[in-house]
């Protein structure tokens, strides 16, 4: 069609995209065009602002390398990753879920570890934590033989691949649930950490007057055929940034009961000195297709 006025542009694009062969691609493209055009009309986007937007999106791509993903970081910083997660878990957004963001630091092939074992693989000062987990289906039946990847930051707030002081695969392990759907492990209590702010995400964080921290958390990826792979993070209930997570990851269901124990209280291991922590956590898996995500960075 020949465009006569600004109102016609949207109709022209929608008409042109109407021939898209794949129905789902057609649905997504047409909705995207309608919302994008409505957005420009809504804020009456100026030409200078459009130019700036092009610069921001270009910079997000250029900032992304094999070991840094600014796109994932930006999606999180806009709350978009959290929204997509909650739309697709908890019976498609109807009920509570322990599903959460993958984050950039998951790696394939975490070291297989016996239940009850430690994932501290090089000296990592910090309070010990003893974690007990149960994995169940939606009827409350234990799921045996689920593979569970654990990974988390050090008490200084660094993942092993960011920190030359840590051994390869430090604070990572792969566990298998027993007949009761249970596994346990020992580690050190993770700390919250800043997201990188030397790119366009940093500009967004500063423009909106936010801090750039994530509250402390443990990461989980639970894989078992017949179930939708459960990617989760369990946040530390004593962290003061639960309500202001720069990535909007924290939901009520994901705040773990990290229990602090005084040094005088006997710990599950004799060598524990000083205060220590314990955490009991249950995960519910939904029926579905098991699949592994693509690691966002190498
Ligand atoms: Fe993380």
py3Dmol code that shows the C-alpha trace and the ligand (Angstrom):
import py3Dmol

protein = """\
ATOM      1  CA  UNK A   1       0.000   0.000   0.000  1.00  0.00           C
ATOM      2  CA  UNK A   2       1.025   3.606  -0.539  1.00  0.00           C
ATOM      3  CA  UNK A   3       1.538   5.413   2.770  1.00  0.00           C
ATOM      4  CA  UNK A   4      -0.413   8.679   3.009  1.00  0.00           C
ATOM      5  CA  UNK A   5       0.054   9.607   6.701  1.00  0.00           C
ATOM      6  CA  UNK A   6       1.917   8.403   9.825  1.00  0.00           C
ATOM      7  CA  UNK A   7      -1.107   6.340  10.860  1.00  0.00           C
ATOM      8  CA  UNK A   8      -0.714   4.226   7.701  1.00  0.00           C
ATOM      9  CA  UNK A   9       2.830   3.063   8.383  1.00  0.00           C
ATOM     10  CA  UNK A  10       1.772   0.424  10.877  1.00  0.00           C
ATOM     11  CA  UNK A  11      -0.926  -0.926   8.546  1.00  0.00           C
ATOM     12  CA  UNK A  12       1.596  -1.104   5.703  1.00  0.00           C
ATOM     13  CA  UNK A  13       4.086  -3.156   7.738  1.00  0.00           C
ATOM     14  CA  UNK A  14       1.413  -5.425   9.193  1.00  0.00           C
ATOM     15  CA  UNK A  15       0.045  -6.048   5.688  1.00  0.00           C
ATOM     16  CA  UNK A  16       3.521  -6.747   4.312  1.00  0.00           C
ATOM     17  CA  UNK A  17       4.350  -9.181   7.137  1.00  0.00           C
ATOM     18  CA  UNK A  18       1.022 -10.949   6.674  1.00  0.00           C
ATOM     19  CA  UNK A  19       2.666 -13.269   4.140  1.00  0.00           C
ATOM     20  CA  UNK A  20       5.159 -14.692   6.654  1.00  0.00           C
ATOM     21  CA  UNK A  21       4.900 -18.436   6.124  1.00  0.00           C
ATOM     22  CA  UNK A  22       5.457 -19.638   9.677  1.00  0.00           C
ATOM     23  CA  UNK A  23       2.351 -18.760  11.737  1.00  0.00           C
ATOM     24  CA  UNK A  24       4.155 -18.237  15.062  1.00  0.00           C
ATOM     25  CA  UNK A  25       6.826 -16.050  13.427  1.00  0.00           C
ATOM     26  CA  UNK A  26       4.009 -14.062  11.772  1.00  0.00           C
ATOM     27  CA  UNK A  27       2.199 -13.621  15.092  1.00  0.00           C
ATOM     28  CA  UNK A  28       5.354 -12.444  16.878  1.00  0.00           C
ATOM     29  CA  UNK A  29       6.461 -10.068  14.104  1.00  0.00           C
ATOM     30  CA  UNK A  30       3.073  -8.405  13.737  1.00  0.00           C
ATOM     31  CA  UNK A  31       2.660  -7.950  17.498  1.00  0.00           C
ATOM     32  CA  UNK A  32       6.219  -6.592  17.703  1.00  0.00           C
ATOM     33  CA  UNK A  33       5.542  -4.016  14.970  1.00  0.00           C
ATOM     34  CA  UNK A  34       2.267  -2.913  16.555  1.00  0.00           C
ATOM     35  CA  UNK A  35       3.812  -2.492  20.020  1.00  0.00           C
ATOM     36  CA  UNK A  36       6.959  -0.841  18.692  1.00  0.00           C
ATOM     37  CA  UNK A  37       5.003   1.677  16.628  1.00  0.00           C
ATOM     38  CA  UNK A  38       2.620   2.335  19.547  1.00  0.00           C
ATOM     39  CA  UNK A  39       5.649   2.979  21.750  1.00  0.00           C
ATOM     40  CA  UNK A  40       7.053   5.589  19.333  1.00  0.00           C
ATOM     41  CA  UNK A  41       3.648   7.312  19.159  1.00  0.00           C
ATOM     42  CA  UNK A  42       3.185   7.101  22.923  1.00  0.00           C
ATOM     43  CA  UNK A  43       6.418   8.931  23.787  1.00  0.00           C
ATOM     44  CA  UNK A  44       6.508  10.834  20.479  1.00  0.00           C
ATOM     45  CA  UNK A  45      10.061   9.655  19.898  1.00  0.00           C
ATOM     46  CA  UNK A  46      12.207  12.408  18.391  1.00  0.00           C
ATOM     47  CA  UNK A  47      14.747  11.846  15.618  1.00  0.00           C
ATOM     48  CA  UNK A  48      17.611  12.559  18.034  1.00  0.00           C
ATOM     49  CA  UNK A  49      16.202  10.010  20.491  1.00  0.00           C
ATOM     50  CA  UNK A  50      15.884   7.426  17.736  1.00  0.00           C
ATOM     51  CA  UNK A  51      19.499   8.053  16.781  1.00  0.00           C
ATOM     52  CA  UNK A  52      20.477   7.545  20.417  1.00  0.00           C
ATOM     53  CA  UNK A  53      18.459   4.297  20.598  1.00  0.00           C
ATOM     54  CA  UNK A  54      20.258   2.957  17.530  1.00  0.00           C
ATOM     55  CA  UNK A  55      23.557   3.791  19.260  1.00  0.00           C
ATOM     56  CA  UNK A  56      22.508   1.950  22.439  1.00  0.00           C
ATOM     57  CA  UNK A  57      21.438  -1.217  20.631  1.00  0.00           C
ATOM     58  CA  UNK A  58      24.603  -1.149  18.524  1.00  0.00           C
ATOM     59  CA  UNK A  59      26.705  -0.796  21.681  1.00  0.00           C
ATOM     60  CA  UNK A  60      24.912  -3.725  23.355  1.00  0.00           C
ATOM     61  CA  UNK A  61      25.937  -5.923  20.427  1.00  0.00           C
ATOM     62  CA  UNK A  62      29.469  -4.592  20.209  1.00  0.00           C
ATOM     63  CA  UNK A  63      30.019  -5.066  23.951  1.00  0.00           C
ATOM     64  CA  UNK A  64      29.097  -8.749  23.678  1.00  0.00           C
ATOM     65  CA  UNK A  65      32.021 -11.152  23.343  1.00  0.00           C
ATOM     66  CA  UNK A  66      32.672 -14.864  23.946  1.00  0.00           C
ATOM     67  CA  UNK A  67      33.008 -14.211  27.675  1.00  0.00           C
ATOM     68  CA  UNK A  68      30.589 -11.334  28.251  1.00  0.00           C
ATOM     69  CA  UNK A  69      26.950 -11.129  27.195  1.00  0.00           C
ATOM     70  CA  UNK A  70      25.598  -7.576  27.365  1.00  0.00           C
ATOM     71  CA  UNK A  71      22.316  -8.679  25.746  1.00  0.00           C
ATOM     72  CA  UNK A  72      21.504 -11.036  28.643  1.00  0.00           C
ATOM     73  CA  UNK A  73      22.554  -8.329  31.082  1.00  0.00           C
ATOM     74  CA  UNK A  74      20.319  -5.742  29.391  1.00  0.00           C
ATOM     75  CA  UNK A  75      17.332  -8.125  29.224  1.00  0.00           C
ATOM     76  CA  UNK A  76      17.738  -8.732  32.964  1.00  0.00           C
ATOM     77  CA  UNK A  77      18.151  -5.047  33.752  1.00  0.00           C
ATOM     78  CA  UNK A  78      14.861  -4.284  31.981  1.00  0.00           C
ATOM     79  CA  UNK A  79      13.020  -7.020  33.927  1.00  0.00           C
ATOM     80  CA  UNK A  80      12.362  -8.788  30.644  1.00  0.00           C
ATOM     81  CA  UNK A  81      14.159 -12.036  31.574  1.00  0.00           C
ATOM     82  CA  UNK A  82      12.220 -12.236  34.854  1.00  0.00           C
ATOM     83  CA  UNK A  83       8.933 -11.692  33.005  1.00  0.00           C
ATOM     84  CA  UNK A  84       9.634 -14.360  30.376  1.00  0.00           C
ATOM     85  CA  UNK A  85      10.635 -16.807  33.141  1.00  0.00           C
ATOM     86  CA  UNK A  86       7.475 -16.209  35.162  1.00  0.00           C
ATOM     87  CA  UNK A  87       5.266 -16.398  32.048  1.00  0.00           C
ATOM     88  CA  UNK A  88       6.626 -19.850  31.223  1.00  0.00           C
ATOM     89  CA  UNK A  89       6.854 -21.532  34.628  1.00  0.00           C
ATOM     90  CA  UNK A  90       4.423 -22.146  37.482  1.00  0.00           C
ATOM     91  CA  UNK A  91       1.837 -23.628  35.093  1.00  0.00           C
ATOM     92  CA  UNK A  92       2.454 -20.844  32.575  1.00  0.00           C
ATOM     93  CA  UNK A  93       2.383 -18.036  35.113  1.00  0.00           C
ATOM     94  CA  UNK A  94      -0.641 -19.234  37.094  1.00  0.00           C
ATOM     95  CA  UNK A  95       1.044 -20.531  40.251  1.00  0.00           C
ATOM     96  CA  UNK A  96       4.157 -20.031  42.357  1.00  0.00           C
ATOM     97  CA  UNK A  97       7.402 -21.351  40.896  1.00  0.00           C
ATOM     98  CA  UNK A  98      11.009 -21.799  41.962  1.00  0.00           C
ATOM     99  CA  UNK A  99      12.143 -21.219  38.370  1.00  0.00           C
ATOM    100  CA  UNK A 100      14.470 -18.266  37.883  1.00  0.00           C
ATOM    101  CA  UNK A 101      17.090 -16.735  35.595  1.00  0.00           C
ATOM    102  CA  UNK A 102      20.026 -18.810  34.361  1.00  0.00           C
ATOM    103  CA  UNK A 103      22.506 -15.942  34.642  1.00  0.00           C
ATOM    104  CA  UNK A 104      25.722 -15.851  32.621  1.00  0.00           C
ATOM    105  CA  UNK A 105      27.965 -18.131  34.691  1.00  0.00           C
ATOM    106  CA  UNK A 106      26.544 -21.647  34.303  1.00  0.00           C
ATOM    107  CA  UNK A 107      29.042 -24.093  32.758  1.00  0.00           C
ATOM    108  CA  UNK A 108      28.549 -27.528  31.263  1.00  0.00           C
ATOM    109  CA  UNK A 109      30.282 -30.484  32.943  1.00  0.00           C
ATOM    110  CA  UNK A 110      30.372 -29.474  36.590  1.00  0.00           C
ATOM    111  CA  UNK A 111      32.373 -32.045  38.594  1.00  0.00           C
ATOM    112  CA  UNK A 112      30.218 -35.020  39.720  1.00  0.00           C
ATOM    113  CA  UNK A 113      30.117 -34.927  43.525  1.00  0.00           C
ATOM    114  CA  UNK A 114      28.758 -37.438  46.068  1.00  0.00           C
ATOM    115  CA  UNK A 115      25.752 -36.225  48.036  1.00  0.00           C
ATOM    116  CA  UNK A 116      27.008 -34.635  51.243  1.00  0.00           C
ATOM    117  CA  UNK A 117      30.317 -33.697  49.606  1.00  0.00           C
ATOM    118  CA  UNK A 118      31.991 -30.317  49.487  1.00  0.00           C
ATOM    119  CA  UNK A 119      32.175 -28.121  46.381  1.00  0.00           C
ATOM    120  CA  UNK A 120      34.978 -26.002  47.839  1.00  0.00           C
ATOM    121  CA  UNK A 121      37.862 -27.044  45.566  1.00  0.00           C
ATOM    122  CA  UNK A 122      40.483 -24.481  46.546  1.00  0.00           C
ATOM    123  CA  UNK A 123      40.956 -22.483  49.753  1.00  0.00           C
ATOM    124  CA  UNK A 124      37.933 -20.109  49.906  1.00  0.00           C
ATOM    125  CA  UNK A 125      37.640 -18.233  53.196  1.00  0.00           C
ATOM    126  CA  UNK A 126      34.118 -17.630  54.485  1.00  0.00           C
ATOM    127  CA  UNK A 127      31.415 -19.133  56.676  1.00  0.00           C
ATOM    128  CA  UNK A 128      30.586 -22.775  55.918  1.00  0.00           C
ATOM    129  CA  UNK A 129      27.105 -23.561  54.624  1.00  0.00           C
ATOM    130  CA  UNK A 130      25.384 -26.958  54.670  1.00  0.00           C
ATOM    131  CA  UNK A 131      22.593 -27.276  52.103  1.00  0.00           C
ATOM    132  CA  UNK A 132      19.894 -29.964  51.993  1.00  0.00           C
ATOM    133  CA  UNK A 133      17.630 -30.099  48.938  1.00  0.00           C
ATOM    134  CA  UNK A 134      14.582 -32.111  47.979  1.00  0.00           C
ATOM    135  CA  UNK A 135      13.254 -32.376  44.425  1.00  0.00           C
ATOM    136  CA  UNK A 136       9.582 -33.288  43.954  1.00  0.00           C
ATOM    137  CA  UNK A 137       6.994 -33.489  41.203  1.00  0.00           C
ATOM    138  CA  UNK A 138       3.796 -31.471  41.240  1.00  0.00           C
ATOM    139  CA  UNK A 139       2.001 -34.199  43.224  1.00  0.00           C
ATOM    140  CA  UNK A 140       4.679 -34.041  45.909  1.00  0.00           C
ATOM    141  CA  UNK A 141       6.333 -37.332  44.933  1.00  0.00           C
ATOM    142  CA  UNK A 142      10.137 -37.407  45.216  1.00  0.00           C
ATOM    143  CA  UNK A 143      12.071 -37.334  41.938  1.00  0.00           C
ATOM    144  CA  UNK A 144      14.990 -39.765  42.092  1.00  0.00           C
ATOM    145  CA  UNK A 145      17.914 -39.684  39.679  1.00  0.00           C
ATOM    146  CA  UNK A 146      17.653 -35.976  38.814  1.00  0.00           C
ATOM    147  CA  UNK A 147      20.965 -34.356  37.865  1.00  0.00           C
ATOM    148  CA  UNK A 148      21.520 -31.120  39.750  1.00  0.00           C
ATOM    149  CA  UNK A 149      24.173 -28.563  38.863  1.00  0.00           C
ATOM    150  CA  UNK A 150      25.128 -26.146  41.641  1.00  0.00           C
ATOM    151  CA  UNK A 151      27.205 -23.017  41.126  1.00  0.00           C
ATOM    152  CA  UNK A 152      27.691 -19.823  43.062  1.00  0.00           C
ATOM    153  CA  UNK A 153      29.936 -16.863  43.775  1.00  0.00           C
ATOM    154  CA  UNK A 154      32.564 -16.838  46.506  1.00  0.00           C
ATOM    155  CA  UNK A 155      32.134 -14.941  49.796  1.00  0.00           C
ATOM    156  CA  UNK A 156      34.015 -12.153  47.959  1.00  0.00           C
ATOM    157  CA  UNK A 157      31.382 -12.107  45.195  1.00  0.00           C
ATOM    158  CA  UNK A 158      33.340 -13.741  42.354  1.00  0.00           C
ATOM    159  CA  UNK A 159      32.606 -16.825  40.249  1.00  0.00           C
ATOM    160  CA  UNK A 160      35.615 -19.032  39.690  1.00  0.00           C
ATOM    161  CA  UNK A 161      36.071 -17.995  36.058  1.00  0.00           C
ATOM    162  CA  UNK A 162      36.314 -14.351  37.159  1.00  0.00           C
ATOM    163  CA  UNK A 163      38.805 -14.972  39.929  1.00  0.00           C
ATOM    164  CA  UNK A 164      42.423 -16.172  39.462  1.00  0.00           C
ATOM    165  CA  UNK A 165      42.554 -17.140  43.178  1.00  0.00           C
ATOM    166  CA  UNK A 166      39.958 -19.900  42.687  1.00  0.00           C
ATOM    167  CA  UNK A 167      40.619 -23.339  41.194  1.00  0.00           C
ATOM    168  CA  UNK A 168      38.837 -24.357  38.005  1.00  0.00           C
ATOM    169  CA  UNK A 169      35.276 -25.477  38.920  1.00  0.00           C
ATOM    170  CA  UNK A 170      35.531 -24.128  42.477  1.00  0.00           C
ATOM    171  CA  UNK A 171      32.057 -23.765  44.040  1.00  0.00           C
ATOM    172  CA  UNK A 172      30.509 -25.955  41.333  1.00  0.00           C
ATOM    173  CA  UNK A 173      29.239 -29.511  41.504  1.00  0.00           C
ATOM    174  CA  UNK A 174      26.859 -31.993  39.938  1.00  0.00           C
ATOM    175  CA  UNK A 175      24.689 -34.101  42.250  1.00  0.00           C
ATOM    176  CA  UNK A 176      22.180 -36.908  41.707  1.00  0.00           C
ATOM    177  CA  UNK A 177      19.024 -37.075  43.825  1.00  0.00           C
ATOM    178  CA  UNK A 178      18.418 -40.292  45.821  1.00  0.00           C
ATOM    179  CA  UNK A 179      15.152 -42.247  46.196  1.00  0.00           C
ATOM    180  CA  UNK A 180      13.791 -39.528  48.490  1.00  0.00           C
ATOM    181  CA  UNK A 181      14.617 -36.879  45.854  1.00  0.00           C
ATOM    182  CA  UNK A 182      17.285 -35.604  48.231  1.00  0.00           C
ATOM    183  CA  UNK A 183      20.888 -34.473  47.945  1.00  0.00           C
ATOM    184  CA  UNK A 184      23.094 -32.334  50.141  1.00  0.00           C
ATOM    185  CA  UNK A 185      26.360 -30.483  49.908  1.00  0.00           C
ATOM    186  CA  UNK A 186      28.774 -28.317  51.802  1.00  0.00           C
ATOM    187  CA  UNK A 187      30.121 -24.994  50.565  1.00  0.00           C
ATOM    188  CA  UNK A 188      30.858 -21.461  51.733  1.00  0.00           C
ATOM    189  CA  UNK A 189      28.145 -18.815  51.981  1.00  0.00           C
ATOM    190  CA  UNK A 190      27.999 -16.809  48.730  1.00  0.00           C
ATOM    191  CA  UNK A 191      28.032 -13.019  48.645  1.00  0.00           C
ATOM    192  CA  UNK A 192      26.110 -10.625  46.420  1.00  0.00           C
ATOM    193  CA  UNK A 193      28.047  -9.075  43.579  1.00  0.00           C
ATOM    194  CA  UNK A 194      27.988  -6.150  41.143  1.00  0.00           C
ATOM    195  CA  UNK A 195      27.066  -6.559  37.497  1.00  0.00           C
ATOM    196  CA  UNK A 196      29.449  -4.876  35.019  1.00  0.00           C
ATOM    197  CA  UNK A 197      28.582  -1.222  34.377  1.00  0.00           C
ATOM    198  CA  UNK A 198      31.195  -0.296  31.767  1.00  0.00           C
ATOM    199  CA  UNK A 199      28.719  -0.607  28.882  1.00  0.00           C
ATOM    200  CA  UNK A 200      25.192   0.475  27.943  1.00  0.00           C
ATOM    201  CA  UNK A 201      23.706  -1.440  30.910  1.00  0.00           C
ATOM    202  CA  UNK A 202      25.833   0.784  33.158  1.00  0.00           C
ATOM    203  CA  UNK A 203      24.399   3.868  31.439  1.00  0.00           C
ATOM    204  CA  UNK A 204      20.890   2.537  32.170  1.00  0.00           C
ATOM    205  CA  UNK A 205      21.726   1.781  35.822  1.00  0.00           C
ATOM    206  CA  UNK A 206      23.143   5.283  36.335  1.00  0.00           C
ATOM    207  CA  UNK A 207      20.340   7.054  34.445  1.00  0.00           C
ATOM    208  CA  UNK A 208      17.740   5.347  36.636  1.00  0.00           C
ATOM    209  CA  UNK A 209      19.631   5.995  39.862  1.00  0.00           C
ATOM    210  CA  UNK A 210      19.925   2.309  40.739  1.00  0.00           C
ATOM    211  CA  UNK A 211      22.752   0.355  42.351  1.00  0.00           C
ATOM    212  CA  UNK A 212      24.292  -2.435  40.263  1.00  0.00           C
ATOM    213  CA  UNK A 213      24.232  -5.314  42.767  1.00  0.00           C
ATOM    214  CA  UNK A 214      22.587  -8.698  42.848  1.00  0.00           C
ATOM    215  CA  UNK A 215      21.690 -10.145  46.252  1.00  0.00           C
ATOM    216  CA  UNK A 216      23.611 -13.288  47.365  1.00  0.00           C
ATOM    217  CA  UNK A 217      22.299 -16.540  45.892  1.00  0.00           C
ATOM    218  CA  UNK A 218      22.986 -20.157  45.034  1.00  0.00           C
ATOM    219  CA  UNK A 219      22.296 -21.322  41.453  1.00  0.00           C
ATOM    220  CA  UNK A 220      20.570 -24.629  40.622  1.00  0.00           C
ATOM    221  CA  UNK A 221      19.912 -26.410  37.334  1.00  0.00           C
ATOM    222  CA  UNK A 222      17.848 -29.595  37.748  1.00  0.00           C
ATOM    223  CA  UNK A 223      17.622 -31.994  34.813  1.00  0.00           C
ATOM    224  CA  UNK A 224      15.542 -35.154  34.535  1.00  0.00           C
ATOM    225  CA  UNK A 225      13.880 -36.709  31.467  1.00  0.00           C
ATOM    226  CA  UNK A 226      10.109 -36.167  31.538  1.00  0.00           C
ATOM    227  CA  UNK A 227      10.367 -32.873  33.430  1.00  0.00           C
ATOM    228  CA  UNK A 228      10.856 -29.282  32.332  1.00  0.00           C
ATOM    229  CA  UNK A 229      14.439 -28.435  33.271  1.00  0.00           C
ATOM    230  CA  UNK A 230      14.281 -26.353  36.440  1.00  0.00           C
ATOM    231  CA  UNK A 231      16.690 -23.427  36.531  1.00  0.00           C
ATOM    232  CA  UNK A 232      16.648 -21.672  39.873  1.00  0.00           C
ATOM    233  CA  UNK A 233      18.394 -19.296  42.241  1.00  0.00           C
ATOM    234  CA  UNK A 234      17.815 -19.286  45.997  1.00  0.00           C
ATOM    235  CA  UNK A 235      18.483 -15.880  47.546  1.00  0.00           C
ATOM    236  CA  UNK A 236      19.877 -15.257  51.006  1.00  0.00           C
ATOM    237  CA  UNK A 237      17.165 -13.940  53.327  1.00  0.00           C
ATOM    238  CA  UNK A 238      19.673 -11.725  55.187  1.00  0.00           C
ATOM    239  CA  UNK A 239      20.715  -9.743  52.084  1.00  0.00           C
ATOM    240  CA  UNK A 240      19.739  -6.052  52.163  1.00  0.00           C
ATOM    241  CA  UNK A 241      19.313  -5.913  48.358  1.00  0.00           C
ATOM    242  CA  UNK A 242      16.496  -8.463  47.964  1.00  0.00           C
ATOM    243  CA  UNK A 243      14.041  -5.721  47.021  1.00  0.00           C
ATOM    244  CA  UNK A 244      16.390  -3.842  44.712  1.00  0.00           C
ATOM    245  CA  UNK A 245      18.081  -6.623  42.693  1.00  0.00           C
ATOM    246  CA  UNK A 246      19.462  -4.919  39.571  1.00  0.00           C
ATOM    247  CA  UNK A 247      18.260  -7.948  37.540  1.00  0.00           C
ATOM    248  CA  UNK A 248      14.761  -8.183  39.118  1.00  0.00           C
ATOM    249  CA  UNK A 249      15.336 -11.884  39.823  1.00  0.00           C
ATOM    250  CA  UNK A 250      14.026 -12.130  43.382  1.00  0.00           C
ATOM    251  CA  UNK A 251      10.506 -13.496  43.884  1.00  0.00           C
ATOM    252  CA  UNK A 252       8.919 -14.407  47.215  1.00  0.00           C
ATOM    253  CA  UNK A 253       9.257 -18.137  46.466  1.00  0.00           C
ATOM    254  CA  UNK A 254      13.025 -17.807  45.923  1.00  0.00           C
ATOM    255  CA  UNK A 255      13.983 -16.281  49.273  1.00  0.00           C
ATOM    256  CA  UNK A 256      15.712 -19.139  51.078  1.00  0.00           C
ATOM    257  CA  UNK A 257      15.784 -19.640  54.808  1.00  0.00           C
ATOM    258  CA  UNK A 258      19.543 -19.357  55.337  1.00  0.00           C
ATOM    259  CA  UNK A 259      19.840 -20.136  59.056  1.00  0.00           C
ATOM    260  CA  UNK A 260      22.804 -18.642  60.906  1.00  0.00           C
ATOM    261  CA  UNK A 261      24.343 -20.790  63.622  1.00  0.00           C
ATOM    262  CA  UNK A 262      26.672 -19.439  66.297  1.00  0.00           C
ATOM    263  CA  UNK A 263      30.194 -20.836  66.474  1.00  0.00           C
ATOM    264  CA  UNK A 264      29.321 -22.660  69.701  1.00  0.00           C
ATOM    265  CA  UNK A 265      26.607 -24.699  67.954  1.00  0.00           C
ATOM    266  CA  UNK A 266      27.952 -28.073  66.718  1.00  0.00           C
ATOM    267  CA  UNK A 267      28.197 -28.080  62.904  1.00  0.00           C
ATOM    268  CA  UNK A 268      27.624 -31.145  60.662  1.00  0.00           C
ATOM    269  CA  UNK A 269      31.424 -31.305  60.126  1.00  0.00           C
ATOM    270  CA  UNK A 270      34.004 -31.275  62.893  1.00  0.00           C
ATOM    271  CA  UNK A 271      36.438 -28.905  61.152  1.00  0.00           C
ATOM    272  CA  UNK A 272      34.005 -25.938  60.999  1.00  0.00           C
ATOM    273  CA  UNK A 273      35.305 -22.940  62.898  1.00  0.00           C
ATOM    274  CA  UNK A 274      33.259 -19.833  63.591  1.00  0.00           C
ATOM    275  CA  UNK A 275      29.654 -19.183  62.670  1.00  0.00           C
ATOM    276  CA  UNK A 276      28.087 -21.366  59.995  1.00  0.00           C
ATOM    277  CA  UNK A 277      24.873 -21.559  57.987  1.00  0.00           C
ATOM    278  CA  UNK A 278      22.329 -24.163  56.948  1.00  0.00           C
ATOM    279  CA  UNK A 279      19.682 -24.107  54.230  1.00  0.00           C
ATOM    280  CA  UNK A 280      16.853 -26.564  53.530  1.00  0.00           C
ATOM    281  CA  UNK A 281      15.198 -26.095  50.159  1.00  0.00           C
ATOM    282  CA  UNK A 282      12.510 -27.940  48.189  1.00  0.00           C
ATOM    283  CA  UNK A 283      12.117 -27.677  44.415  1.00  0.00           C
ATOM    284  CA  UNK A 284       9.023 -28.693  42.454  1.00  0.00           C
ATOM    285  CA  UNK A 285       9.517 -29.791  38.837  1.00  0.00           C
ATOM    286  CA  UNK A 286       6.766 -29.519  36.250  1.00  0.00           C
ATOM    287  CA  UNK A 287       6.148 -32.247  33.705  1.00  0.00           C
ATOM    288  CA  UNK A 288       7.613 -31.350  30.343  1.00  0.00           C
ATOM    289  CA  UNK A 289      10.578 -31.570  28.084  1.00  0.00           C
ATOM    290  CA  UNK A 290      14.069 -31.819  29.537  1.00  0.00           C
ATOM    291  CA  UNK A 291      16.552 -29.611  27.730  1.00  0.00           C
ATOM    292  CA  UNK A 292      19.825 -27.950  28.586  1.00  0.00           C
ATOM    293  CA  UNK A 293      20.222 -24.234  27.925  1.00  0.00           C
ATOM    294  CA  UNK A 294      23.051 -22.829  25.874  1.00  0.00           C
ATOM    295  CA  UNK A 295      25.698 -21.365  28.181  1.00  0.00           C
ATOM    296  CA  UNK A 296      25.527 -17.566  27.623  1.00  0.00           C
ATOM    297  CA  UNK A 297      29.327 -17.223  27.731  1.00  0.00           C
ATOM    298  CA  UNK A 298      32.232 -19.542  27.008  1.00  0.00           C
TER     299      UNK A 298
END
"""
ligand_1 = """\
1
LIG
Fe 24.695 -15.515 40.039
"""
view = py3Dmol.view(width=600, height=400)
view.addModel(protein, "pdb")
view.setStyle({"model": 0}, {"cartoon": {"style": "trace"}})
view.addModel(ligand_1, "xyz")
view.setStyle({"model": 1}, {"stick": {}})
view.zoomTo()
view.show()
